[in-house]
Amino acid sequence: MKKLGCVLLVVLLGVGVVAGFVGVTIWSIQHGDDQSGLTREVPAVVLHPEKVGSGSSSRWKFDYAYEADGTWYGYSGYLAPTSRWSPSDGAKACLDPKDPRRHVLSRVRPCGLERTDGNSIQTATPRPAPRQR
């Protein structure tokens, strides 16, 4: 009987740990970075788009650039699913006015919200201006 009690205790502890981990992971994904300080909106230039994956798991992979205060910044990103966005739709970057390298890429939602299109805050790097076609 003592063995059964120990086994049950181990199982319950294991289930509790897994449930806690799953709960924290889901909460982190839903809440993530507080993006309310990214209030400045600038257009983003989509560069080198490439469709990756297929079906419901397909996404667009691309580089993008944006200009703030005379400096161009660049980063790489993904947007999904492809049925809701295409490179011709364009995108915008929501920036931190104090540090324009800190940004999120957005398609629809306005800048300054706690969460913008489910993206995490990224840090772009300075880059040359993209060539106009």
C-alpha positions in Angstrom: 0.0 0.0 0.0 2.9 2.3 0.8 4.3 1.8 -2.7 1.0 2.7 -4.3 0.9 5.9 -2.3 4.4 6.9 -3.3 3.7 6.1 -7.0 0.5 8.3 -6.8 2.4 11.1 -5.2 5.1 11.0 -7.9 2.4 10.9 -10.7 0.5 13.9 -9.2 3.7 15.9 -8.8 4.7 15.1 -12.4 1.2 16.2 -13.7 1.4 19.3 -11.6 4.8 20.3 -12.9 3.7 19.7 -16.5 0.5 21.6 -16.1 2.3 24.5 -14.5 4.9 24.6 -17.3 2.1 24.5 -20.0 0.2 27.3 -18.1 3.2 29.6 -17.9 4.1 28.9 -21.6 0.6 29.8 -22.7 0.5 32.9 -20.6 3.9 34.0 -21.9 2.8 33.6 -25.5 -0.4 35.5 -25.0 1.1 38.3 -22.9 4.7 38.4 -24.1 6.5 41.7 -24.3 4.6 44.9 -23.3 4.7 46.9 -26.5 2.7 49.9 -25.3 5.8 52.0 -25.5 6.2 51.4 -29.2 4.1 54.4 -30.2 5.9 55.7 -33.3 4.6 54.2 -36.6 6.7 54.2 -39.8 6.3 52.2 -43.1 8.4 49.1 -43.5 9.9 48.2 -46.9 9.6 44.4 -47.5 12.7 43.0 -49.1 13.3 39.5 -50.6 10.0 37.8 -49.7 9.9 34.1 -49.9 6.9 31.8 -49.2 8.0 28.9 -47.0 5.9 25.9 -45.8 2.6 24.7 -47.3 -1.0 24.7 -46.4 -2.0 26.2 -43.0 1.6 26.2 -41.9 2.8 28.4 -44.8 4.4 31.8 -44.0 6.2 34.6 -45.7 9.9 34.9 -44.8 11.6 38.2 -45.7 14.0 41.0 -44.8 12.6 44.4 -44.1 13.8 47.9 -43.6 12.5 51.1 -42.1 13.8 54.7 -41.8 13.7 56.7 -38.5 15.3 60.1 -38.0 17.5 59.8 -41.2 18.8 56.3 -40.3 17.7 53.1 -42.0 17.3 50.0 -39.9 16.9 46.4 -41.0 15.7 43.1 -39.7 14.4 39.7 -40.9 10.9 38.5 -40.2 8.0 36.1 -40.8 4.3 36.8 -41.3 1.7 34.1 -41.3 -0.6 32.8 -42.5 -0.1 33.7 -46.2 -3.8 33.9 -46.8 -4.1 37.1 -44.7 -0.9 38.9 -46.0 1.2 39.1 -49.0 4.3 41.2 -49.7 2.3 43.7 -51.8 0.2 44.5 -48.7 3.2 46.2 -47.1 3.8 46.4 -43.4 4.6 49.0 -40.8 7.0 49.1 -37.9 6.0 50.3 -34.4 9.1 51.9 -32.8 10.2 53.0 -29.4 10.5 56.8 -29.8 13.5 56.9 -27.5 15.3 54.0 -29.3 14.1 53.4 -32.9 16.0 50.1 -33.1 13.4 48.6 -30.8 10.4 47.7 -32.8 7.7 45.3 -33.8 6.4 44.6 -37.3 2.7 45.1 -37.7 0.2 44.5 -40.4 -3.1 45.6 -39.0 -3.2 46.7 -35.3 -2.2 50.2 -34.3 1.0 51.0 -32.6 1.0 51.6 -28.8 -1.0 48.6 -27.8 0.2 46.1 -25.3 0.4 43.5 -28.1 0.7 44.2 -31.8 -0.1 41.3 -34.1 1.5 38.8 -31.8 5.0 39.7 -32.5 7.9 40.1 -30.0 9.9 43.3 -29.6 13.0 43.1 -31.9 16.2 45.1 -32.1 17.1 46.2 -35.6 20.5 47.1 -36.9 21.5 50.1 -39.0 21.7 49.3 -42.7 22.0 51.1 -46.0 18.8 52.4 -47.6 17.1 49.8 -49.8 17.4 50.3 -53.5 14.3 51.6 -55.2 13.2 49.5 -58.2 
